[in-house]
Amino acid sequence: MSDGSSGDDRRPPHGEQELASKMLQVQSKRFYVDVKQNNRGRFIKLAEVGLGGRKSRLILSMSAAVAFRDHLDRFVKFFDGLASGEEPIISENGQLRSEIIVHESRRYYLDLKENQRGRYLRVSQTVSRGMPGLRSQNDANVELPEPKHVRSENNKIFYFDVGHNERGTFLRISEVKQISGNRSSIAVPMSSWGAFRDVLAELQEKMSAAGKSAETDVDEVGAKKPSVESEQNKD
């Protein structure tokens, strides 16, 4: 679970009230579930504290938390099926199942994975346009454009999210397969956007030219065929 934050200072910001809190100890990690309230309403903050005090956090509005709970329930049922002996389909990166939650300016990714240490659920979030008090410090002074998405003909959706962290601004392109829910993504730094665009434009131009050439060849073959039939009719 990560949004790129670190540290173990759990003191609420000014004007923020803590309504309830729960701590879970799992192996060497601690997980905090805090229900909080500020002038914009109630929300849930999930925090994972590992060795050395490094902390990762997620912020969920109450409506997003309901969707998060429902997705977790589906993951639990899926995991129970694996425990009962069902043979999983594992992708090259060890991914067993992936789901996505889109809520307002935030997108949450839930990925059930497997490695040599076992199976685990990784939860991450991206923020397209931060809100004061709810966005990470890295995004605090950066105004980011709204996310975009493209639906393809082969049951895939491509999401385009502009993000910002301590290394700069980047574009995350995510491919989500609607049937399986599997997701893969790449992050393109802003300095490479121009080159990325030029390569796509060049490839599109070449493929368009190749398509027109193929159509011309077909038309020429079709134009010759009637003349052959005409000669046969004369005979």
C-alpha positions as CSV (number, residue, x, y, z in Angstrom):
1,M,0.0,0.0,0.0
2,S,1.6,3.2,-1.1
3,D,1.3,6.8,-2.0
4,G,5.0,7.6,-1.7
5,S,4.9,9.0,1.9
6,S,7.3,8.1,4.7
7,G,7.7,8.8,8.4
8,D,5.6,7.8,11.4
9,D,4.0,11.1,12.5
10,R,0.4,10.3,13.1
11,R,-0.6,13.6,14.7
12,P,-3.7,15.0,12.8
13,P,-3.3,18.3,10.9
14,H,-4.9,21.4,12.3
15,G,-8.7,21.3,12.0
16,E,-8.7,17.5,11.5
17,Q,-10.6,15.4,14.1
18,E,-10.0,11.7,14.7
19,L,-13.3,9.9,15.3
20,A,-12.1,6.2,15.5
21,S,-8.9,4.3,15.1
22,K,-7.9,0.6,14.8
23,M,-4.5,-1.0,14.6
24,L,-3.6,-4.4,13.1
25,Q,-0.3,-6.1,13.6
26,V,0.7,-8.4,10.7
27,Q,4.1,-9.9,11.0
28,S,6.6,-7.0,11.1
29,K,4.1,-4.4,9.9
30,R,1.4,-2.3,11.6
31,F,-1.7,-1.2,9.7
32,Y,-3.7,1.8,11.0
33,V,-7.4,2.4,10.0
34,D,-8.4,5.9,11.1
35,V,-11.8,7.5,10.6
36,K,-11.3,11.3,10.5
37,Q,-13.3,14.4,9.9
38,N,-12.4,17.9,8.7
39,N,-14.4,20.8,7.2
40,R,-15.1,18.9,4.0
41,G,-16.5,15.8,5.8
42,R,-15.5,12.4,7.0
43,F,-12.9,10.2,5.4
44,I,-10.7,7.1,6.1
45,K,-7.0,7.1,6.3
46,L,-5.2,3.8,5.9
47,A,-1.5,3.7,6.9
48,E,1.0,0.9,6.7
49,V,4.1,1.2,8.9
50,G,7.0,-1.1,8.2
51,L,10.4,-1.7,9.6
52,G,12.3,1.5,10.2
53,G,9.1,3.5,10.6
54,R,8.5,3.9,6.8
55,K,4.9,4.7,6.3
56,S,2.6,4.4,3.2
57,R,-0.9,6.0,3.3
58,L,-4.1,5.9,1.4
59,I,-7.0,8.4,1.7
60,L,-10.5,7.3,1.1
61,S,-13.7,9.2,1.2
62,M,-16.6,7.4,2.9
63,S,-18.2,6.5,-0.5
64,A,-14.8,5.3,-1.8
65,A,-14.3,3.2,1.3
66,V,-17.6,1.3,0.6
67,A,-16.3,0.5,-2.9
68,F,-12.9,-0.5,-1.4
69,R,-14.6,-2.8,1.1
70,D,-16.7,-4.5,-1.7
71,H,-13.5,-5.1,-3.8
72,L,-11.7,-6.5,-0.8
73,D,-14.6,-8.9,-0.3
74,R,-14.2,-10.2,-3.8
75,F,-10.5,-10.6,-3.3
76,V,-11.1,-12.6,-0.2
77,K,-13.5,-14.9,-2.0
78,F,-11.0,-15.3,-4.9
79,F,-8.2,-16.1,-2.4
80,D,-10.4,-18.7,-0.7
81,G,-10.9,-20.3,-4.0
82,L,-7.1,-20.5,-4.5
83,A,-6.8,-22.0,-1.0
84,S,-9.3,-24.7,-1.9
85,G,-7.1,-25.9,-4.8
86,E,-8.2,-23.9,-7.8
87,E,-5.4,-23.5,-10.3
88,P,-4.6,-19.8,-10.7
89,I,-3.6,-18.1,-13.9
90,I,-0.4,-16.2,-13.1
91,S,0.9,-13.4,-15.4
92,E,4.6,-12.8,-16.1
93,N,4.9,-10.2,-13.3
94,G,3.3,-12.6,-10.7
95,Q,-0.2,-11.0,-10.9
96,L,-3.1,-13.2,-10.0
97,R,-5.9,-10.7,-10.1
98,S,-6.3,-7.0,-10.6
99,E,-9.1,-4.5,-10.0
100,I,-9.5,-0.7,-10.2
101,I,-11.6,1.8,-8.4
102,V,-12.2,5.2,-10.0
103,H,-13.6,7.8,-7.6
104,E,-13.6,11.5,-8.3
105,S,-10.0,12.6,-8.8
106,R,-8.5,9.4,-7.4
107,R,-7.9,6.0,-8.9
108,Y,-7.1,3.0,-6.7
109,Y,-5.3,-0.1,-8.0
110,L,-5.7,-3.5,-6.2
111,D,-3.3,-6.1,-7.4
112,L,-3.1,-9.6,-5.9
113,K,0.4,-10.9,-6.6
114,E,2.6,-13.9,-5.9
115,N,6.4,-14.1,-5.4
116,Q,8.8,-16.4,-3.6
117,R,7.6,-15.2,-0.2
118,G,3.9,-15.9,-0.9
119,R,0.8,-14.1,-2.0
120,Y,0.0,-10.5,-1.1
121,L,-2.4,-7.7,-2.1
122,R,-0.8,-4.4,-3.2
123,V,-2.9,-1.3,-3.1
124,S,-1.8,1.9,-4.7
125,Q,-3.5,5.2,-5.6
126,T,-3.0,8.0,-8.1
127,V,-4.3,11.5,-7.8
128,S,-5.1,13.4,-10.9
129,R,-6.0,16.7,-9.3
130,G,-5.2,17.1,-5.6
131,M,-7.5,18.7,-3.0
132,P,-6.1,20.7,-0.1
133,G,-5.6,18.6,2.9
134,L,-6.1,15.3,1.0
135,R,-3.3,15.2,-1.4
136,S,0.4,14.3,-0.8
137,Q,3.0,16.9,-0.1
138,N,4.6,16.2,-3.5
139,D,1.4,17.2,-5.3
140,A,0.7,20.2,-3.1
141,N,1.9,22.9,-5.5
142,V,1.3,21.2,-8.8
143,E,-1.9,21.6,-10.8
144,L,-2.5,18.5,-12.8
145,P,-4.9,17.9,-15.7
146,E,-7.9,15.7,-15.5
147,P,-7.4,11.9,-16.3
148,K,-8.3,10.6,-19.7
149,H,-9.3,7.1,-20.9
150,V,-9.7,5.3,-24.3
151,R,-11.7,2.2,-24.9
152,S,-10.4,-0.1,-27.6
153,E,-12.2,-2.7,-29.7
154,N,-10.7,-5.7,-28.0
155,N,-12.3,-5.2,-24.5
156,K,-9.4,-3.0,-23.2
157,I,-9.4,0.4,-21.5
158,F,-6.3,2.6,-21.5
159,Y,-6.1,5.2,-18.7
160,F,-3.9,8.3,-18.9
161,D,-3.0,9.8,-15.6
162,V,-0.6,12.7,-15.0
163,G,1.1,12.4,-11.7
164,H,3.8,14.2,-9.7
165,N,6.4,13.1,-7.1
166,E,9.8,14.1,-5.8
167,R,11.4,13.1,-9.2
168,G,9.0,15.3,-11.3
169,T,5.9,15.1,-13.4
170,F,5.1,11.9,-15.3
171,L,2.3,10.3,-17.4
172,R,1.1,6.9,-16.2
173,I,-0.5,4.8,-19.0
174,S,-2.4,1.8,-17.7
175,E,-3.9,-1.0,-19.8
176,V,-6.9,-2.7,-18.1
177,K,-8.4,-5.9,-19.6
178,Q,-12.2,-5.7,-18.9
179,I,-12.8,-9.5,-18.9
180,S,-9.9,-10.6,-16.6
181,G,-9.3,-7.3,-14.8
182,N,-5.5,-7.7,-15.4
183,R,-3.7,-4.4,-15.4
184,S,-0.2,-3.3,-16.6
185,S,1.2,0.2,-16.7
186,I,4.2,2.3,-17.7
187,A,5.3,5.7,-16.4
188,V,6.7,8.2,-19.0
189,P,8.6,11.2,-17.5
190,M,7.5,14.6,-18.8
191,S,10.8,15.1,-20.5
192,S,10.1,12.2,-22.8
193,W,6.5,13.1,-23.8
194,G,7.6,14.8,-27.0
195,A,9.7,11.9,-28.2
196,F,6.9,9.5,-27.2
197,R,4.4,11.5,-29.3
198,D,6.8,11.7,-32.3
199,V,7.3,7.9,-32.3
200,L,3.5,7.3,-32.2
201,A,2.9,9.8,-35.0
202,E,5.6,8.2,-37.1
203,L,4.2,4.7,-36.6
204,Q,0.7,5.9,-37.3
205,E,1.9,7.6,-40.5
206,K,3.8,4.5,-41.7
207,M,0.9,2.2,-41.0
208,S,-1.6,4.5,-42.7
209,A,0.7,4.6,-45.8
210,A,1.0,0.8,-45.8
211,G,-2.8,0.5,-45.6
212,K,-3.3,2.8,-48.5
213,S,-0.7,0.9,-50.5
214,A,-2.5,-2.4,-49.9
215,E,-5.8,-0.9,-50.9
216,T,-4.3,0.4,-54.2
217,D,-2.9,-3.1,-55.0
218,V,-6.3,-4.6,-54.4
219,D,-8.0,-2.1,-56.6
220,E,-5.4,-2.7,-59.4
221,V,-6.0,-6.5,-59.2
222,G,-9.8,-5.9,-59.3
223,A,-9.5,-3.6,-62.3
224,K,-7.5,-6.2,-64.3
225,K,-10.0,-9.0,-63.7
226,P,-12.9,-7.7,-65.8
227,S,-10.6,-7.3,-68.8
228,V,-9.6,-10.9,-68.6
229,E,-13.2,-12.0,-68.4
230,S,-14.0,-9.8,-71.4
231,E,-11.3,-11.6,-73.4
232,Q,-12.8,-14.9,-72.4
233,N,-16.3,-13.8,-73.5
234,K,-14.9,-12.8,-76.9
235,D,-13.5,-16.4,-77.3
